[in-house]
Amino acid sequence: MIRKVLVANRGEIAVRVMRSCREMGLRSVAIYSEADRTAMHVRYADEAYCVGPATSAESYLNIEKIIEVAKVSKSDAIHPGYGFLSENANFAEAVDKAGIIFIGPSIHAINTMGDKLTARQLMIESGVPVVPGTKENIDDPNKLKTIAAEIGYPIMLKASAGGGGKGMRLVREEKDLVNAYNMAKSEARSAFGDDAVYMEKYIESPHHIEFQIMADQHGNYVHLFERECSVQRRHQKVVEETPSPLMTPELRNKMGEQAIAAAKSVDYVGAGTVEFLVDNDHNFYFLEMNTRLQVEHPITERTTGVDLVKAQINVANGLPLEFKQDDLRQNGHAIECRIYAEDHKNNFMPCPGVVKNITEPMGLGMRTDGYVYEGYEIPFHYDPMISKVISWAPTRMEAIDRMKRALYEYKITGVKTSIPFVARIMEAKDFVEGNYDTHFIEKNMDFLMTDEDDCTDYCEDIALFVAFLDYTQKLKDAADKSNVATPNQSAWKEYARRKNILRL
């Protein structure tokens, strides 16, 4: 049985996994780069080991070093979190060869679903609907125009090994096809070391909806319902919610069944996410399967009551799922906003730096998964996401109102954040009415970039600054009085020192 878990990640997800480990009575092991020596996950873990310099390639992607630390620390299992090595079959294989439990799916599942063309072909064979397009890599530029004409414009070129919007190009007219093809291949080669691309029909104004699935080693499969992920910028999710405003009971049942069919096609074990594109007529198409825990998993936990990390660990221990499909219910509504250290008024440029002050939202129905604290310096080497704010309420409108309140309470000084930007999303008419798709941010950018509360925020910042000056002046005045101790001194010890009672 698993007694000690090494978390091969950093930031909020590392802390989140460690929290479940602590609740289960398991010891946690952190790894960190030289840039993360003072990071929250290092402070929270039972043990911590440096794995290399700041660059990810030399630290968080250093398979050999991570396995070495797992052995030295006598870890029974490794949880990969998301990103970094979480969907790297070579890493999963190295963990297995070292005699350590990999808290995730099989190497076969990672390999199969990690290659978009292979996964696409498998879905076709399994009867899961896919977007019309090619079944193999397009390696002959001379065939491009013929294939595109058969599919019909607009089309989307995608990297077979891709993800996160990399290696993707939308083409609306034939004159742009060759250039887009070359750019997609170049970007795919640079990002993934594989320039294979394929072509799909572009679905206009789609919803991006994913289903959380969980499977054990005994052949039990369930889905934990959907997450609406259509609020995106450059194919990166910004806000997620569950249930989806688009969903009907009939559509949910159909998509849930297909999500489980996709998982069964690779004998999936553990937590995974099957992503779909859904059009306005409720036709849905397989997009991809992420063979790991998703960033947005907390909203599923909040509405189902299932701790997905604990479920992952139990499955890795060989235990059967503690629940069946009929046991699962969606309770209320949950929304997640991703908070980044970035300046949305300056083309969303990352803003690393020292966090001077931070006040996180609290109160009924709120959850904050983060990793920064006062005095912490956010490094520039990694993804700028610093936290996730999750609201829950019995209804969608109450969840939106609660998120508005939470974002008002969330104060961070020292670095710029995306808090004002996501706060505007909560105010946008299309979002409030649930009438949005993957083009939401593009359509509403003018509104989202206008901060009605700029003056209020400025006044609040001045008030905080004045209050801080007043506080420091009072400390100075107090320190100047010989009979009053400073906040860092013991009043009794100060008195004793003056009376020569103690030698200090």
Backbone torsions as a table, in degrees:
resi	resn	phi	psi	omega
1	MET	NA	148.8	-179.5
2	ILE	-70.9	128.1	177.4
3	ARG	-121.3	-23.5	-179.3
4	LYS	-140.4	130.9	-176.2
5	VAL	-119.7	124.6	170.9
6	LEU	-89.2	127.9	178.8
7	VAL	-99.7	109.1	-175.3
8	ALA	-86.9	62.4	-177.5
9	ASN	-163.5	-173.9	-178.1
10	ARG	-141.6	-178.2	171.7
11	GLY	66.6	-153.1	-172.5
12	GLU	-65.7	-33.7	-177.6
13	ILE	-69.9	-33.8	177.4
14	ALA	-64.3	-44.4	178.5
15	VAL	-64.4	-41.6	-178.4
16	ARG	-61.6	-43.3	178.8
17	VAL	-64.6	-42.2	-179.0
18	MET	-63.4	-32.9	178.0
19	ARG	-62.8	-43.0	177.6
20	SER	-66.2	-37.7	177.5
21	CYS	-60.0	-43.9	-179.3
22	ARG	-62.9	-41.9	178.8
23	GLU	-64.0	-29.2	-179.6
24	MET	-88.1	-0.6	-179.3
25	GLY	78.1	21.5	-179.9
26	LEU	-100.1	144.3	175.7
27	ARG	-81.7	146.0	-179.1
28	SER	-117.9	145.8	179.7
29	VAL	-121.8	126.7	178.4
30	ALA	-100.4	148.0	167.1
31	ILE	-115.3	151.1	-179.3
32	TYR	-152.5	152.9	174.1
33	SER	-87.9	171.0	179.2
34	GLU	-61.8	-27.7	178.9
35	ALA	-76.5	-17.9	-176.4
36	ASP	-106.2	19.8	-174.6
37	ARG	-57.1	-33.6	-178.5
38	THR	-103.7	15.1	-176.5
39	ALA	-67.7	155.6	-176.8
40	MET	-59.9	-39.9	-177.4
41	HIS	-66.7	-27.6	177.0
42	VAL	-70.4	-40.4	-179.5
43	ARG	-72.0	-30.9	-175.0
44	TYR	-80.7	-33.8	-174.5
45	ALA	-66.7	159.4	176.4
46	ASP	-73.7	-31.7	177.8
47	GLU	-140.6	153.1	179.5
48	ALA	-145.8	141.2	-177.0
49	TYR	-135.9	135.1	175.8
50	CYS	-78.2	135.6	-178.0
51	VAL	-116.9	7.4	175.7
52	GLY	143.8	-174.9	-180.0
53	PRO	-63.0	178.3	-174.0
54	ALA	-63.8	-36.3	-176.3
55	THR	-62.4	137.9	-176.7
56	SER	-58.6	-38.4	-177.8
57	ALA	-59.8	-30.2	-177.8
58	GLU	-97.0	-1.7	-176.6
59	SER	-133.7	-83.1	-173.8
60	TYR	-71.4	-11.6	175.3
61	LEU	-109.9	8.5	-178.2
62	ASN	-86.2	88.3	-175.0
63	ILE	-57.9	-47.6	-177.2
64	GLU	-58.9	-44.0	-178.5
65	LYS	-68.2	-40.2	179.7
66	ILE	-63.8	-42.3	177.6
67	ILE	-63.6	-39.6	178.1
68	GLU	-60.1	-44.2	178.9
69	VAL	-65.1	-39.9	178.7
70	ALA	-60.1	-39.7	179.0
71	LYS	-70.4	-45.8	-179.2
72	VAL	-61.2	-39.7	-178.1
73	SER	-82.9	-3.8	-178.3
74	LYS	57.8	42.5	177.2
75	SER	-75.4	139.1	179.2
76	ASP	-84.5	-26.3	-173.8
77	ALA	-148.8	160.6	176.6
78	ILE	-126.5	127.3	173.7
79	HIS	-104.4	123.3	-174.7
80	PRO	-86.4	-7.3	-176.6
81	GLY	65.9	-138.9	173.0
82	TYR	-128.8	159.3	-176.1
83	GLY	71.7	-167.8	-178.8
84	PHE	44.9	-115.2	-173.8
85	LEU	-99.7	12.0	-172.2
86	SER	-63.0	-28.8	179.4
87	GLU	-119.4	31.7	-179.9
88	ASN	-101.1	109.7	-177.3
89	ALA	-63.8	-32.8	178.5
90	ASN	-63.7	-37.3	177.2
91	PHE	-67.0	-47.1	179.4
92	ALA	-58.9	-39.1	179.1
93	GLU	-67.7	-40.1	178.6
94	ALA	-64.6	-39.3	177.9
95	VAL	-62.9	-45.3	-179.5
96	ASP	-63.2	-43.0	-179.6
97	LYS	-65.3	-27.1	179.6
98	ALA	-80.8	-1.2	179.4
99	GLY	77.4	24.3	-179.3
100	ILE	-112.3	146.0	-179.1
101	ILE	-78.5	128.7	175.3
102	PHE	-94.3	117.4	-179.0
103	ILE	-82.2	84.6	-176.4
104	GLY	175.6	-173.4	-177.2
105	PRO	-76.5	-179.2	-179.9
106	SER	-72.9	162.1	176.5
107	ILE	-60.6	-39.3	179.1
108	HIS	-59.9	-45.0	-179.0
109	ALA	-65.3	-41.9	179.6
110	ILE	-63.5	-45.8	-179.8
111	ASN	-63.3	-45.7	-175.5
112	THR	-66.3	-49.9	-178.0
113	MET	-77.2	-17.8	178.7
114	GLY	-75.2	-21.3	176.2
115	ASP	-100.3	110.8	-172.4
116	LYS	-61.5	-35.7	179.6
117	LEU	-68.3	-44.0	178.2
118	THR	-62.6	-43.8	179.9
119	ALA	-64.0	-40.2	-180.0
120	ARG	-61.9	-45.7	179.6
121	GLN	-64.0	-40.5	179.5
122	LEU	-64.5	-38.7	179.3
123	MET	-64.7	-39.9	177.9
124	ILE	-60.3	-44.6	179.3
125	GLU	-66.1	-28.8	-177.3
126	SER	-90.5	-1.0	178.3
127	GLY	82.1	13.4	177.3
128	VAL	-87.0	127.9	-176.4
129	PRO	-64.7	136.1	178.3
130	VAL	-126.2	159.4	177.3
131	VAL	-66.9	135.4	177.6
132	PRO	-54.9	135.3	-179.3
133	GLY	173.2	-166.3	-177.9
134	THR	-79.1	156.6	-179.9
135	LYS	-104.4	-3.3	-177.7
136	GLU	-146.8	170.2	179.6
137	ASN	-61.5	135.9	176.4
138	ILE	-91.8	103.0	-176.9
139	ASP	-108.6	1.6	-180.0
140	ASP	-119.3	103.1	-179.0
141	PRO	-56.4	-25.6	-178.2
142	ASN	-68.5	-19.8	-178.7
143	LYS	-92.0	-7.2	-174.2
144	LEU	-54.3	-54.1	-173.4
145	LYS	-65.1	-36.9	179.4
146	THR	-65.7	-45.4	-179.7
147	ILE	-63.7	-44.7	-179.1
148	ALA	-62.7	-38.7	179.7
149	ALA	-66.1	-36.7	179.0
150	GLU	-67.9	-40.4	-179.7
151	ILE	-73.5	-41.9	-178.4
152	GLY	98.2	130.3	179.2
153	TYR	-74.5	152.5	-1.1
154	PRO	-77.5	153.5	178.2
155	ILE	-126.2	162.0	178.1
156	MET	-121.9	127.1	172.9
157	LEU	-92.1	133.0	-176.1
158	LYS	-134.0	144.1	175.1
159	ALA	-74.7	132.9	-179.5
160	SER	-62.7	-37.3	-179.0
161	ALA	-96.4	15.8	-168.2
162	GLY	-82.5	179.6	-179.7
163	GLY	170.7	158.9	177.4
164	GLY	65.9	21.9	177.7
165	GLY	84.6	-2.5	-178.8
166	LYS	-81.4	141.0	179.1
167	GLY	73.8	23.1	179.7
168	MET	-114.3	137.5	177.8
169	ARG	-142.6	127.0	176.0
170	LEU	-89.6	130.0	-179.6
171	VAL	-124.8	121.2	-178.6
172	ARG	-102.7	-22.6	-177.7
173	GLU	-134.4	150.4	-176.3
174	GLU	-60.0	-33.9	-177.1
175	LYS	-63.1	-21.0	-178.7
176	ASP	-97.5	-2.4	-169.7
177	LEU	-65.3	-52.2	-174.9
178	VAL	-62.7	-44.8	180.0
179	ASN	-62.8	-42.5	178.9
180	ALA	-64.2	-38.9	178.0
181	TYR	-61.2	-47.3	-180.0
182	ASN	-63.5	-39.6	179.8
183	MET	-68.4	-39.7	179.2
184	ALA	-64.1	-43.6	179.7
185	LYS	-65.0	-42.0	-179.8
186	SER	-63.3	-45.3	-179.5
187	GLU	-67.0	-38.6	178.8
188	ALA	-64.9	-41.4	179.0
189	ARG	-63.3	-41.6	-178.6
190	SER	-69.8	-40.7	-174.9
191	ALA	-82.4	-35.2	-171.5
192	PHE	-123.6	-6.0	-177.7
193	GLY	72.0	17.0	-178.0
194	ASP	-146.1	117.9	-174.9
195	ASP	-97.2	14.6	179.0
196	ALA	-67.1	131.6	177.7
197	VAL	-132.1	155.0	175.9
198	TYR	-134.2	174.2	-173.2
199	MET	-124.2	137.6	176.4
200	GLU	-131.5	155.4	170.1
201	LYS	-65.6	133.3	179.4
202	TYR	-83.9	123.5	179.6
203	ILE	-86.2	116.5	-179.3
204	GLU	-71.6	136.5	174.8
205	SER	50.2	52.6	-178.5
206	PRO	-84.2	162.0	166.1
207	HIS	-98.1	141.8	175.8
208	HIS	-103.8	105.5	-177.1
209	ILE	-124.3	131.3	-178.8
210	GLU	-120.1	154.3	177.9
211	PHE	-117.4	130.5	175.6
212	GLN	-81.7	126.6	176.5
213	ILE	-120.6	157.5	176.4
214	MET	-143.6	135.4	-179.2
215	ALA	-140.6	147.3	178.9
216	ASP	-108.8	-175.7	-178.0
217	GLN	-84.2	5.4	-177.4
218	HIS	-111.7	14.1	176.8
219	GLY	85.1	12.9	178.7
220	ASN	-93.7	130.2	-179.7
221	TYR	-127.9	138.7	173.2
222	VAL	-142.1	158.1	167.2
223	HIS	-114.4	147.7	-179.6
224	LEU	-109.8	39.4	173.5
225	PHE	72.9	-171.8	-167.9
226	GLU	-100.8	165.4	169.0
227	ARG	-133.8	130.4	176.8
228	GLU	-85.9	119.8	-173.6
229	CYS	-124.8	32.7	-172.6
230	SER	-82.1	-14.9	177.6
231	VAL	-80.7	98.6	-173.2
232	GLN	-133.8	152.7	171.4
233	ARG	-128.4	119.0	-176.8
234	ARG	54.3	44.6	177.5
235	HIS	67.6	12.4	176.5
236	GLN	-107.4	128.9	-177.8
237	LYS	-68.0	142.7	-179.4
238	VAL	-119.3	-44.1	178.4
239	VAL	-133.4	138.2	176.3
240	GLU	-129.8	154.0	176.9
241	GLU	-148.9	159.2	175.3
242	THR	-150.5	135.9	-0.8
243	PRO	-68.4	164.7	176.7
244	SER	-76.6	136.2	177.0
245	PRO	-61.6	-22.3	-178.7
246	LEU	-80.4	-21.4	-166.2
247	MET	-72.8	144.3	169.1
248	THR	-119.8	159.6	178.6
249	PRO	-56.6	-38.8	-178.9
250	GLU	-67.0	-45.2	180.0
251	LEU	-65.3	-38.8	179.3
252	ARG	-61.5	-43.4	179.7
253	ASN	-63.3	-44.3	-179.4
254	LYS	-63.9	-47.2	-177.9
255	MET	-67.9	-37.3	177.6
256	GLY	-62.1	-41.6	178.3
257	GLU	-63.6	-40.7	-179.7
258	GLN	-71.1	-33.3	177.0
259	ALA	-63.7	-42.1	178.3
260	ILE	-68.4	-37.0	177.4
261	ALA	-61.9	-40.0	178.2
262	ALA	-63.1	-42.5	180.0
263	ALA	-65.9	-41.3	-179.3
264	LYS	-66.0	-27.8	-177.8
265	SER	-63.2	-20.7	178.9
266	VAL	-119.6	17.4	-178.8
267	ASP	51.3	49.5	-172.9
268	TYR	-65.8	143.5	176.2
269	VAL	-134.5	131.9	178.1
270	GLY	104.9	-160.0	-180.0
271	ALA	-92.4	136.1	178.0
272	GLY	-152.3	168.3	-178.9
273	THR	-133.9	127.4	177.1
274	VAL	-103.7	122.0	-175.2
275	GLU	-103.8	140.5	-178.8
276	PHE	-130.5	154.2	165.2
277	LEU	-103.0	136.1	-177.9
278	VAL	-126.8	128.4	179.3
279	ASP	-90.5	179.3	-175.2
280	ASN	-68.6	-16.2	177.7
281	ASP	-94.4	10.4	178.9
282	HIS	69.2	19.7	168.3
283	ASN	-78.0	135.6	-178.4
284	PHE	-127.1	150.5	-174.9
285	TYR	-137.7	137.7	176.7
286	PHE	-60.7	133.3	178.5
287	LEU	-107.3	-56.0	178.3
288	GLU	-171.1	169.7	173.4
289	MET	-123.0	126.5	175.8
290	ASN	-94.0	119.6	-173.1
291	THR	-92.1	54.1	-176.7
292	ARG	-164.8	178.7	171.8
293	LEU	-74.4	139.4	-179.2
294	GLN	-90.9	155.3	175.0
295	VAL	-54.3	-41.4	-172.2
296	GLU	-87.9	15.3	-177.6
297	HIS	-59.3	-26.0	-177.0
298	PRO	-60.0	-30.7	-178.6
299	ILE	-70.1	-29.5	174.5
300	THR	-69.8	-41.9	177.3
301	GLU	-60.0	-39.7	-175.7
302	ARG	-69.7	-35.1	-177.1
303	THR	-90.7	-17.8	179.7
304	THR	-107.5	-20.4	-177.8
305	GLY	80.5	9.4	-178.6
306	VAL	-98.9	126.3	172.6
307	ASP	-81.6	105.7	-173.4
308	LEU	-68.5	-31.6	178.2
309	VAL	-69.2	-43.4	176.1
310	LYS	-61.0	-39.9	178.5
311	ALA	-63.0	-40.3	177.1
312	GLN	-59.6	-46.3	-177.9
313	ILE	-65.8	-41.5	178.8
314	ASN	-63.8	-41.2	177.8
315	VAL	-63.8	-42.0	178.8
316	ALA	-64.2	-26.1	176.7
317	ASN	-79.4	-3.8	179.3
318	GLY	88.8	8.7	-179.3
319	LEU	-82.4	148.9	175.8
320	PRO	-74.4	157.8	176.5
321	LEU	-58.7	143.5	-178.3
322	GLU	-85.0	-0.4	-176.5
323	PHE	-143.6	153.9	175.2
324	LYS	-111.7	170.3	-176.0
325	GLN	-56.8	-40.9	-177.7
326	ASP	-69.6	-16.0	179.5
327	ASP	-81.3	-17.0	-172.6
328	LEU	-89.8	136.4	178.1
329	ARG	-137.3	150.1	171.6
330	GLN	-91.5	121.0	-177.8
331	ASN	-113.1	110.5	178.1
332	GLY	74.0	-158.5	-175.9
333	HIS	-135.3	139.1	-179.3
334	ALA	-130.2	144.3	179.0
335	ILE	-131.0	140.5	175.7
336	GLU	-122.1	133.3	172.1
337	CYS	-115.0	127.8	176.5
338	ARG	-85.6	131.0	-179.2
339	ILE	-108.1	124.5	-178.9
340	TYR	-114.7	149.3	170.1
341	ALA	-85.3	85.7	-177.0
342	GLU	-154.1	160.6	-178.7
343	ASP	-106.4	102.0	-176.6
344	HIS	-69.9	-17.4	177.6
345	LYS	-84.2	-6.8	-179.9
346	ASN	-125.3	55.1	178.4
347	ASN	57.1	32.6	176.6
348	PHE	58.7	36.7	178.7
349	MET	-67.3	136.2	176.1
350	PRO	-58.7	146.1	-178.5
351	CYS	-128.3	73.6	175.9
352	PRO	-67.4	159.8	180.0
353	GLY	155.9	-173.5	-176.8
354	VAL	-91.8	129.7	175.9
355	VAL	-78.4	116.5	-177.6
356	LYS	-83.4	-49.0	179.0
357	ASN	-140.3	148.6	177.5
358	ILE	-147.8	132.5	174.1
359	THR	-129.3	111.8	-177.1
360	GLU	-89.4	148.7	-179.2
361	PRO	-67.2	143.7	179.1
362	MET	-133.3	-171.1	176.7
363	GLY	102.2	176.5	-175.7
364	LEU	-55.8	129.7	173.1
365	GLY	77.9	13.4	-177.4
366	MET	-111.4	148.0	174.8
367	ARG	-144.5	134.1	176.5
368	THR	-125.1	119.4	174.5
369	ASP	-104.1	105.4	-178.1
370	GLY	-142.4	-175.4	-179.7
371	TYR	-147.9	1.5	-179.6
372	VAL	-96.1	156.2	179.8
373	TYR	-147.0	168.5	-178.2
374	GLU	-61.9	127.4	-179.0
375	GLY	94.2	-9.7	-179.1
376	TYR	-78.7	137.2	177.6
377	GLU	-98.9	114.9	179.5
378	ILE	-71.8	119.3	-177.7
379	PRO	-75.1	156.1	-179.4
380	PHE	-91.5	-1.7	-173.6
381	HIS	-79.5	-15.6	-170.1
382	TYR	-126.7	178.5	178.8
383	ASP	-55.0	136.9	-175.1
384	PRO	-78.9	3.0	178.4
385	MET	-67.2	127.9	-177.2
386	ILE	-113.0	-18.5	178.4
387	SER	-166.8	171.1	174.3
388	LYS	-132.9	130.9	178.4
389	VAL	-107.3	126.0	-176.1
390	ILE	-121.3	124.4	175.2
391	SER	-110.4	148.3	175.5
392	TRP	-135.4	143.2	175.4
393	ALA	-157.8	165.0	-179.9
394	PRO	-61.0	-31.0	-179.1
395	THR	-126.9	164.7	-179.0
396	ARG	-64.5	-44.6	-178.6
397	MET	-63.7	-37.7	177.5
398	GLU	-66.7	-36.4	178.4
399	ALA	-66.7	-38.0	176.9
400	ILE	-65.5	-46.8	179.7
401	ASP	-61.7	-38.8	179.3
402	ARG	-67.2	-37.7	177.1
403	MET	-66.6	-39.3	176.7
404	LYS	-57.7	-47.2	179.2
405	ARG	-61.2	-42.4	-178.1
406	ALA	-64.9	-42.2	-179.4
407	LEU	-68.8	-28.9	174.0
408	TYR	-66.4	-38.3	-178.6
409	GLU	-76.3	-25.3	-173.4
410	TYR	-74.1	110.6	-178.9
411	LYS	-122.1	126.6	175.2
412	ILE	-133.0	126.4	175.4
413	THR	-117.8	156.5	-178.8
414	GLY	106.9	-33.3	177.0
415	VAL	-137.8	153.4	174.8
416	LYS	-80.8	146.2	179.4
417	THR	-133.6	171.1	-180.0
418	SER	-87.6	10.1	-178.5
419	ILE	-55.3	-47.8	179.2
420	PRO	-61.3	-33.5	-178.1
421	PHE	-68.0	-48.9	-179.5
422	VAL	-70.8	-26.4	175.7
423	ALA	-64.0	-37.0	177.2
424	ARG	-68.5	-33.6	176.6
425	ILE	-59.1	-41.3	179.8
426	MET	-64.3	-20.3	-179.2
427	GLU	-94.4	-15.9	-174.8
428	ALA	-65.4	133.4	-176.1
429	LYS	-57.4	-45.4	-178.5
430	ASP	-61.5	-39.4	-179.9
431	PHE	-70.6	-45.8	-178.4
432	VAL	-58.6	-38.3	-179.5
433	GLU	-83.5	-4.6	-179.8
434	GLY	71.4	20.5	-177.1
435	ASN	-107.0	72.8	-177.0
436	TYR	-146.8	162.5	177.6
437	ASP	-138.3	-162.6	-175.9
438	THR	-70.0	-8.5	177.5
439	HIS	-97.5	12.0	-175.2
440	PHE	-55.0	-52.3	-176.5
441	ILE	-64.2	-42.1	178.8
442	GLU	-59.6	-43.4	-178.2
443	LYS	-70.9	-30.0	-173.6
444	ASN	-110.1	15.3	-173.1
445	MET	-57.5	-42.2	-179.6
446	ASP	-58.7	-44.5	179.0
447	PHE	-65.9	-43.2	-176.2
448	LEU	-68.1	-27.1	-178.0
449	MET	-87.7	-3.2	178.3
450	THR	-99.7	112.1	-178.8
451	ASP	-93.7	104.3	178.0
452	GLU	-64.6	-26.3	-175.1
453	ASP	-96.6	16.5	-180.0
454	ASP	-54.0	-46.2	-178.7
455	CYS	-65.9	-42.4	179.2
456	THR	-61.4	-45.7	179.7
457	ASP	-62.6	-39.1	-179.7
458	TYR	-64.2	-43.8	179.1
459	CYS	-64.6	-38.5	178.1
460	GLU	-64.7	-40.0	178.5
461	ASP	-62.9	-41.8	178.6
462	ILE	-63.8	-42.5	-180.0
463	ALA	-61.5	-41.9	178.6
464	LEU	-63.6	-40.9	-179.2
465	PHE	-65.2	-45.1	179.3
466	VAL	-63.4	-41.0	178.7
467	ALA	-62.7	-38.5	178.7
468	PHE	-66.0	-42.4	177.7
469	LEU	-61.6	-42.3	178.8
470	ASP	-62.6	-40.8	179.6
471	TYR	-64.1	-45.4	-179.1
472	THR	-66.9	-34.2	177.5
473	GLN	-65.6	-39.5	178.3
474	LYS	-65.8	-36.4	176.4
475	LEU	-63.2	-42.4	179.6
476	LYS	-64.2	-44.2	178.9
477	ASP	-61.8	-40.5	-179.8
478	ALA	-66.0	-39.4	-178.7
479	ALA	-67.5	-28.5	-178.4
480	ASP	-74.4	-18.8	179.3
481	LYS	-84.6	122.5	-172.5
482	SER	-64.7	-22.8	-177.0
483	ASN	-99.3	10.3	-179.7
484	VAL	-124.3	128.3	-179.7
485	ALA	-78.9	151.6	172.8
486	THR	-75.7	162.9	-177.1
487	PRO	-57.6	-23.4	-178.3
488	ASN	-93.2	5.7	-179.4
489	GLN	-115.1	157.3	171.5
490	SER	-87.3	126.4	-179.8
491	ALA	-60.9	-38.8	-179.2
492	TRP	-65.7	-43.3	179.7
493	LYS	-64.9	-35.9	178.9
494	GLU	-65.1	-42.2	178.3
495	TYR	-64.0	-43.3	-178.9
496	ALA	-64.8	-37.6	179.1
497	ARG	-62.2	-43.6	-178.0
498	ARG	-67.9	-28.1	179.6
499	LYS	-92.9	6.4	-179.8
500	ASN	60.0	27.8	177.1
501	ILE	-76.0	-36.6	179.2
502	LEU	-123.1	151.2	171.9
503	ARG	-95.6	112.7	-177.2
504	LEU	-114.5	NA	NA
